């Protein structure tokens, strides 16, 4: 999670709040249907992101998916690696392109290892960075982060699977004027996730994912005074909770319809609260053996809507390549960065 907010002693709080309200366009009138400032809308937007193209193309609906790419860590061991060494390597690349000019790039590396009787272990790392581009606020926006993750899942019976995920991220975000930071935040975040997957019938599968994360944020801003610009600093914390059930109908072998519901609760020690309810759905259809087409959508209770499409090919059991396109998938960031397009590429190799 990455935050922009204000806090600390009362005087510093007041100064930071004044600076952030100007720099971050924090008023509800500017935030459209999202009655929260950038400190909450930015992490809320990032929870929509999916690095795996097959998930991204299905509207991110995957809580009941059987594939390792699922948001549900319980799926990690549902279908063990096809390689002789039971090892999978998965590189990914994503481009988030916003109409105001900002572009965010994400590269991810995952390495999965299946140990019979002990489940599958999936360590991963991600590198995130952006260009420096103007926003609707006439300030430039710049962002970078590193994420480290360890995921484990086990499929002990034919019908049940369980999994957990722990991640750590370190990020830095700035608003600049003529290359001078007018507001910036350094954040460290730790998140834990747990999931359950249950095969209800031969065609129906249920999933549940719950996660909780906390971020510590060091904020700095420039405040205009009668003596000129004055730097102020403050620390805040942000808590994030997500509850996500999902259902999958596998109407043919490896062809499925997904539907997820997500309740997302964000609370910042200075920026307040943001509660969101989202519904996402998608279709993953196998045209021919190893050739897939996908489509999906996501909508929330504020009326924001985004759609997705994509496809994948697996010419041999040891390789798969997937592509996805997402249209307007980050509505929380429209006031500052504008509407978005997202392009996702991922590949998987079994050894």
Number of C-alpha atoms within 10 A of each C-alpha: 28 28 29 31 34 33 24 17 11 9 11 17 19 14 22 26 22 17 22 26 15 13 19 21 18 23 15 12 12 16 20 14 14 22 17 21 24 27 27 29 24 17 19 24 15 15 12 14 16 19 23 26 29 30 29 33 31 31 32 28 32 32 30 32 28 24 20 21 19 20 25 31 30 35 32 31 29 25 13 22 23 16 15 9 12 16 20 21 17 20 19 21 20 24 19 20 21 22 14 18 17 22 22 18 18 19 19 20 16 17 18 23 22 24 16 11 9 13 21 28 21 22 17 19 18 19 17 17 18 19 15 19 18 19 20 15 16 13 23 23 25 21 21 19 20 18 18 17 18 17 21 24 27 25 24 14 9 9 14 18 24 24 24 21 22 17 18 18 20 18 21 20 22 24 26 20 14 8 11 12 18 21 27 25 25 20 24 21 20 18 19 18 20 20 24 23 28 22 17 13 11 10 13 16 21 23 27 24 24 18 18 15 19 19 22 20 27 22 25 24 28 22 19 13 9 6 6 9 12 12 15 18 20 20 21 20 21 26 18 22 18 19 15 24 22 24 24 26 19 20 13 10 10 14 16 19 23 25 26 24 21 20 16 18 18 22 18 23 15 18 23 14 18 19 18 15 16 19 20 23 24 27 23 24 20 19 10 9 11 14 16 19 22 26 24 25 24 23 18 16 12 12 8 16 18 19 21 26 23 24 21 23 18 16 12 10 12 15 18 18 19 24 25 27 23 25 17 21 26 27 21 26 22 20 21 22 24 19 18 22 18 22 21 25 22 22 19 17 19 21 14
